[in-house]
């Protein structure tokens, strides 16, 4: 592991365990700080990096940049909290049931909420409430941005992104893992007014399912592993219920491997072979993965370079149905939607992205491909 990652992960571990943070200061030079700046941004850990630098007694221009970035993150989090209070009040007043997701829950489990920043606000509502919620949001200054297979995205008057989910079924990428998330309100409990909270085992399951989805598209960064550690250390839970749900959705192998890495990073547990391989994959990307990782996954799932290229040219009906829902009922329309997709690619100025993907695909070595093929099989996400 590179020193910058030892620095970031070591700081988080010290905070989780209530220990003094210590790091070899002789390693902290200009090159280290430059690399730390890139890594902290890539993994959404700017406030953590600044706190670690402050504890280490580091000063100077780059330290000041971290300080300003951390202050911006704190301000952004404050505005996010204000926006969430607006949305929740709006939904409560108008009888719209909702469930806060992801960081809205997780940030409250950390020693300090700023240790767990979030990119946007994720809220789940019942599908039948979407039309009413959309009208209310627009009436209150929110601007509609985009619509997807499972969420509509809005921008608040304060420029905060709200992802309004009406389903937790995202892309059906991996086997049956999303089946337990079909009707999550049945597995949530009323909290106050119209706010519901997922039962622990379903929140835990959803977190892992979301991690697995991101890993199959190139990576998820350090933060979800910190979340996983927190969910195993800072909340009360019924292990039997968690395990039964994980097994029912085929996520038991993934949870085992992800937890092994999480506990190696944040609890000092010995590394397993799977944890070492997963670490190598995760630290080769960011919270959004990397093109190299995406190419590795595509080749691992499709038997090599030619199979990966073919899979990008001709997308499976299951994945294409996320963009064109009519395919779910009318599979005979697949050729039509394949052509329609490529017309969109060619006219939407995304050709450059696909060229970069092809270059990344050709750069993959056989050794790396075999390593990732073995990893995703061990994690049970090779379907």
C-alpha positions as CSV (number, residue, x, y, z in Angstrom):
1,X,0.0,0.0,0.0
2,X,1.3,3.5,-0.9
3,X,2.2,5.8,2.0
4,X,-0.7,8.2,1.2
5,X,-3.2,5.4,1.7
6,X,-1.5,4.3,4.9
7,X,-1.9,7.9,6.0
8,X,-5.6,8.2,5.1
9,X,-6.7,4.7,6.3
10,X,-4.5,5.0,9.4
11,X,-6.2,8.2,10.4
12,X,-9.6,6.8,10.0
13,X,-8.6,3.7,11.9
14,X,-7.3,5.8,14.8
15,X,-10.6,7.7,15.0
16,X,-12.8,4.6,14.8
17,X,-10.8,2.9,17.6
18,X,-10.2,6.0,19.7
19,X,-6.4,5.8,19.4
20,X,-3.7,8.4,18.8
21,X,-2.9,8.9,15.2
22,X,0.8,8.3,14.4
23,X,2.6,8.5,11.1
24,X,6.2,8.7,10.0
25,X,6.6,12.4,9.4
26,X,9.8,11.9,7.4
27,X,7.6,10.5,4.6
28,X,5.6,13.8,4.4
29,X,7.3,15.8,1.7
30,X,6.2,17.8,-1.3
31,X,5.6,14.8,-3.5
32,X,3.7,13.0,-0.7
33,X,1.4,16.0,-0.2
34,X,0.7,16.3,-3.9
35,X,-0.2,12.7,-4.1
36,X,-2.3,12.9,-0.9
37,X,-4.2,15.8,-2.5
38,X,-5.1,13.6,-5.5
39,X,-6.0,10.5,-3.4
40,X,-8.1,12.4,-0.8
41,X,-10.1,14.0,-3.5
42,X,-10.5,10.8,-5.5
43,X,-11.8,9.0,-2.4
44,X,-13.9,11.9,-1.0
45,X,-11.7,12.1,2.2
46,X,-10.5,15.8,2.1
47,X,-11.7,16.6,5.6
48,X,-10.1,13.4,7.0
49,X,-6.8,14.3,5.2
50,X,-6.8,17.8,6.6
51,X,-7.4,16.6,10.2
52,X,-4.6,14.0,9.8
53,X,-2.2,16.7,8.5
54,X,-3.2,19.0,11.4
55,X,-2.5,16.3,13.9
56,X,0.9,15.6,12.2
57,X,1.8,19.3,12.6
58,X,2.1,19.8,8.8
59,X,1.8,23.4,7.6
60,X,2.5,25.3,4.4
61,X,0.7,26.1,1.2
62,X,-0.7,22.6,0.5
63,X,-1.9,22.3,4.1
64,X,-3.7,25.6,3.7
65,X,-5.4,24.3,0.5
66,X,-6.6,21.3,2.4
67,X,-7.9,23.6,5.1
68,X,-9.9,25.6,2.6
69,X,-11.2,22.4,1.0
70,X,-12.2,21.0,4.4
71,X,-14.0,24.3,5.2
72,X,-15.9,24.1,1.9
73,X,-16.9,20.5,2.6
74,X,-18.2,21.6,6.0
75,X,-20.2,24.4,4.5
76,X,-21.6,22.1,1.8
77,X,-22.6,19.5,4.4
78,X,-24.4,22.3,6.3
79,X,-26.3,23.3,3.2
80,X,-27.1,19.6,2.5
81,X,-28.6,19.3,6.0
82,X,-30.7,22.4,5.4
83,X,-31.9,21.0,2.0
84,X,-32.8,17.7,3.6
85,X,-34.8,19.4,6.3
86,X,-36.7,21.3,3.6
87,X,-37.5,18.2,1.6
88,X,-38.4,16.1,4.6
89,X,-40.7,18.9,5.9
90,X,-42.3,19.1,2.5
91,X,-43.0,15.4,2.3
92,X,-44.2,15.2,5.9
93,X,-46.7,18.1,5.3
94,X,-48.0,16.5,2.1
95,X,-48.3,12.9,3.2
96,X,-45.4,11.5,1.2
97,X,-43.7,8.5,2.8
98,X,-39.9,8.6,2.4
99,X,-36.8,6.7,3.5
100,X,-33.4,8.5,3.9
101,X,-30.7,6.5,2.2
102,X,-26.9,6.0,2.3
103,X,-25.0,9.0,3.7
104,X,-28.0,10.6,5.3
105,X,-28.0,7.7,7.8
106,X,-24.3,6.8,7.8
107,X,-22.9,10.2,8.6
108,X,-24.6,10.1,12.0
109,X,-22.7,6.9,12.9
110,X,-19.2,8.3,12.5
111,X,-17.3,9.9,15.4
112,X,-17.7,13.2,13.5
113,X,-20.2,13.6,10.6
114,X,-17.6,15.5,8.5
115,X,-15.6,12.3,8.3
116,X,-18.3,10.9,6.1
117,X,-19.1,13.4,3.4
118,X,-21.7,12.7,0.8
119,X,-22.0,13.8,-2.9
120,X,-25.7,14.2,-2.9
121,X,-29.0,13.5,-1.0
122,X,-30.5,10.1,-1.6
123,X,-34.2,9.7,-0.6
124,X,-36.6,6.8,-1.5
125,X,-40.3,7.4,-2.0
126,X,-43.1,5.1,-3.1
127,X,-43.4,5.0,-6.9
128,X,-47.0,6.2,-6.8
129,X,-45.9,9.4,-5.0
130,X,-43.4,10.4,-7.7
131,X,-45.8,12.7,-9.6
132,X,-46.9,14.6,-6.5
133,X,-43.4,14.8,-5.2
134,X,-42.1,16.2,-8.5
135,X,-44.8,18.9,-8.5
136,X,-44.0,19.9,-4.9
137,X,-40.3,20.1,-5.5
138,X,-40.7,22.2,-8.6
139,X,-43.1,24.6,-6.7
140,X,-40.4,25.0,-4.1
141,X,-37.6,26.0,-6.4
142,X,-36.1,22.6,-7.3
143,X,-35.1,22.1,-10.9
144,X,-35.6,18.8,-12.6
145,X,-32.3,17.5,-14.1
146,X,-32.6,13.9,-15.4
147,X,-34.7,10.8,-15.1
148,X,-33.4,7.2,-14.8
149,X,-34.7,3.7,-14.4
150,X,-34.9,4.0,-10.6
151,X,-34.5,7.7,-9.7
152,X,-35.2,11.3,-10.8
153,X,-32.6,13.9,-10.1
154,X,-33.3,17.5,-9.0
155,X,-31.1,20.5,-8.1
156,X,-32.2,22.6,-5.1
157,X,-32.2,26.4,-5.1
158,X,-28.9,26.1,-3.1
159,X,-27.4,23.9,-5.8
160,X,-27.6,20.6,-3.8
161,X,-28.3,17.5,-5.9
162,X,-31.3,15.4,-4.8
163,X,-31.6,11.9,-6.1
164,X,-35.2,11.0,-5.6
165,X,-35.4,7.2,-5.8
166,X,-38.6,5.5,-6.6
167,X,-37.0,2.0,-6.6
168,X,-33.8,0.4,-5.3
169,X,-33.6,-1.9,-8.3
170,X,-30.9,-0.2,-10.3
171,X,-29.3,-2.2,-13.0
172,X,-29.8,-5.9,-12.3
173,X,-26.1,-6.4,-13.1
174,X,-25.3,-9.2,-10.7
175,X,-27.5,-12.4,-10.4
176,X,-30.3,-12.0,-8.0
177,X,-28.8,-9.5,-5.5
178,X,-31.5,-6.9,-6.1
179,X,-34.5,-9.1,-5.5
180,X,-34.6,-8.5,-1.7
181,X,-34.9,-4.8,-2.4
182,X,-38.1,-5.1,-4.5
183,X,-40.5,-3.4,-2.1
184,X,-38.4,-1.9,0.7
185,X,-41.2,-0.1,2.4
186,X,-42.5,-3.5,3.6
187,X,-39.2,-3.9,5.3
188,X,-39.0,-0.5,6.9
189,X,-40.4,0.9,10.1
190,X,-42.2,4.2,10.6
191,X,-39.9,6.6,12.5
192,X,-41.7,9.9,12.7
193,X,-44.4,11.6,10.6
194,X,-44.0,10.1,7.1
195,X,-40.3,9.2,7.5
196,X,-39.5,5.5,7.5
197,X,-36.2,3.8,8.3
198,X,-35.0,0.5,6.8
199,X,-34.7,-2.4,9.2
200,X,-31.0,-2.9,10.0
201,X,-30.5,-6.1,7.9
202,X,-32.0,-4.4,4.8
203,X,-29.9,-1.2,5.2
204,X,-26.8,-3.4,5.6
205,X,-27.9,-5.5,2.6
206,X,-28.5,-2.4,0.5
207,X,-25.1,-1.0,1.4
208,X,-23.4,-4.1,0.2
209,X,-25.5,-4.5,-2.9
210,X,-24.6,-0.9,-3.9
211,X,-20.9,-1.6,-3.2
212,X,-21.0,-4.7,-5.4
213,X,-22.7,-2.8,-8.2
214,X,-20.0,-0.1,-8.2
215,X,-17.2,-2.7,-8.1
216,X,-18.6,-4.4,-11.2
217,X,-18.5,-1.0,-13.0
218,X,-14.9,-0.2,-11.9
219,X,-14.6,0.4,-8.1
220,X,-16.1,2.2,-5.2
221,X,-13.2,3.8,-3.3
222,X,-12.2,3.5,0.4
223,X,-15.3,5.1,1.9
224,X,-17.8,2.2,1.6
225,X,-15.4,0.0,3.4
226,X,-15.2,2.5,6.3
227,X,-19.0,2.5,6.2
228,X,-19.0,-1.3,6.4
229,X,-16.7,-1.2,9.4
230,X,-19.0,1.3,11.2
231,X,-22.0,-0.8,10.4
232,X,-20.4,-3.8,12.1
233,X,-19.0,-1.8,15.1
234,X,-21.3,1.1,15.9
235,X,-24.8,-0.3,15.7
236,X,-26.6,-3.2,17.3
237,X,-27.7,-5.9,14.9
238,X,-28.9,-9.5,14.6
239,X,-26.2,-11.4,12.8
240,X,-28.6,-14.3,11.9
241,X,-31.0,-11.9,10.1
242,X,-28.2,-10.2,8.2
243,X,-26.7,-13.5,7.2
244,X,-30.0,-15.0,6.1
245,X,-30.8,-12.0,3.9
246,X,-27.3,-11.9,2.4
247,X,-27.6,-15.6,1.5
248,X,-31.0,-15.1,0.0
249,X,-29.6,-12.5,-2.4
250,X,-26.3,-14.2,-3.1
251,X,-24.3,-11.5,-1.4
252,X,-22.8,-13.7,1.4
253,X,-19.5,-14.2,-0.4
254,X,-19.2,-10.6,-1.3
255,X,-19.9,-9.5,2.3
256,X,-17.2,-11.9,3.5
257,X,-14.5,-10.5,1.2
258,X,-15.5,-6.9,1.7
259,X,-15.6,-7.3,5.5
260,X,-12.1,-9.0,5.4
261,X,-10.6,-5.9,3.8
262,X,-12.6,-3.5,6.0
263,X,-11.3,-5.2,9.1
264,X,-7.8,-5.4,7.8
265,X,-7.8,-1.6,7.2
266,X,-9.7,-0.4,10.2
267,X,-9.2,-3.1,12.9
268,X,-5.7,-4.4,12.1
269,X,-6.9,-7.9,11.2
270,X,-4.5,-10.1,9.2
271,X,-4.9,-9.8,5.4
272,X,-6.4,-12.7,3.5
273,X,-5.5,-13.3,-0.1
274,X,-8.9,-12.0,-1.2
275,X,-8.5,-8.9,0.9
276,X,-5.1,-8.2,-0.7
277,X,-6.5,-8.6,-4.2
278,X,-9.5,-6.4,-3.4
279,X,-7.3,-3.7,-1.9
280,X,-5.2,-3.6,-5.1
281,X,-8.3,-3.2,-7.2
282,X,-10.0,-0.6,-5.0
283,X,-6.8,1.6,-4.6
284,X,-6.4,1.5,-8.3
285,X,-9.5,3.7,-8.7
286,X,-11.6,6.3,-6.9
287,X,-15.2,6.5,-5.5
288,X,-16.2,6.1,-9.1
289,X,-13.7,3.5,-10.0
290,X,-11.3,3.9,-13.0
291,X,-11.3,3.1,-16.7
292,X,-8.6,0.5,-16.2
293,X,-10.7,-1.3,-13.5
294,X,-13.7,-1.1,-15.7
295,X,-11.8,-2.7,-18.6
296,X,-10.5,-5.4,-16.2
297,X,-14.0,-6.2,-15.0
298,X,-15.4,-6.3,-18.5
299,X,-12.7,-8.7,-19.6
300,X,-13.1,-10.9,-16.5
301,X,-16.8,-11.1,-17.1
302,X,-16.6,-11.7,-20.9
303,X,-13.6,-13.9,-21.3
304,X,-11.0,-11.5,-22.6
305,X,-10.4,-8.4,-24.8
306,X,-12.6,-9.4,-27.7
307,X,-15.5,-10.4,-25.5
308,X,-15.3,-7.2,-23.6
309,X,-15.4,-5.1,-26.8
310,X,-18.4,-7.1,-28.0
311,X,-20.2,-6.5,-24.7
312,X,-19.8,-2.8,-25.1
313,X,-21.0,-2.8,-28.7
314,X,-24.0,-5.1,-28.1
315,X,-25.3,-4.5,-24.6
316,X,-27.3,-7.3,-23.0
317,X,-31.1,-7.0,-23.0
318,X,-31.1,-7.0,-19.1
319,X,-28.8,-3.9,-19.0
320,X,-30.3,-2.2,-22.0
321,X,-33.8,-2.4,-20.4
322,X,-32.6,0.1,-17.7
323,X,-32.5,2.7,-20.4
324,X,-35.4,1.4,-22.4
325,X,-38.0,-0.2,-20.0
326,X,-40.2,-1.4,-22.9
327,X,-37.6,-4.2,-23.4
328,X,-38.7,-5.8,-20.2
329,X,-41.9,-6.9,-21.8
330,X,-41.0,-6.9,-25.5
331,X,-37.6,-8.6,-25.8
332,X,-38.0,-8.8,-29.6
333,X,-37.4,-5.1,-29.7
334,X,-33.7,-5.7,-28.7
335,X,-32.2,-5.0,-32.2
336,X,-34.1,-1.8,-32.5
337,X,-32.9,-0.5,-29.2
338,X,-29.3,-1.6,-29.8
339,X,-29.4,0.7,-32.9
340,X,-31.1,3.4,-31.1
341,X,-28.5,3.3,-28.4
342,X,-25.7,3.6,-30.9
343,X,-27.4,6.5,-32.6
344,X,-27.6,8.2,-29.2
345,X,-23.9,7.5,-28.6
346,X,-22.8,8.9,-31.9
347,X,-25.0,12.1,-31.6
348,X,-24.5,12.7,-27.9
349,X,-20.7,13.3,-28.2
350,X,-19.8,10.2,-26.1
351,X,-17.6,8.7,-28.8
352,X,-14.5,10.0,-27.1
353,X,-15.4,8.1,-23.9
354,X,-15.8,4.9,-25.8
355,X,-12.4,5.4,-27.6
356,X,-10.8,5.8,-24.2
357,X,-12.5,2.6,-23.0
358,X,-11.1,0.8,-26.0
359,X,-7.6,2.0,-25.2
360,X,-7.9,0.9,-21.6
361,X,-9.2,-2.4,-22.8
362,X,-6.2,-3.0,-25.1
363,X,-3.8,-2.0,-22.3
364,X,-5.0,-4.7,-19.9
365,X,-2.3,-7.4,-19.2
366,X,-3.2,-11.1,-19.0
367,X,-1.8,-11.3,-15.5
368,X,-4.1,-8.5,-14.3
369,X,-7.1,-10.0,-16.0
370,X,-6.6,-13.4,-14.4
371,X,-6.2,-11.8,-11.0
372,X,-9.4,-9.8,-11.3
373,X,-11.3,-12.8,-12.8
374,X,-10.2,-14.8,-9.7
375,X,-11.3,-11.9,-7.4
376,X,-14.8,-11.5,-8.7
377,X,-15.4,-15.2,-8.6
378,X,-14.3,-15.3,-5.0
379,X,-16.6,-12.4,-4.2
380,X,-19.5,-14.1,-6.0
381,X,-20.1,-11.2,-8.5
382,X,-18.9,-12.9,-11.6
383,X,-22.3,-13.5,-13.1
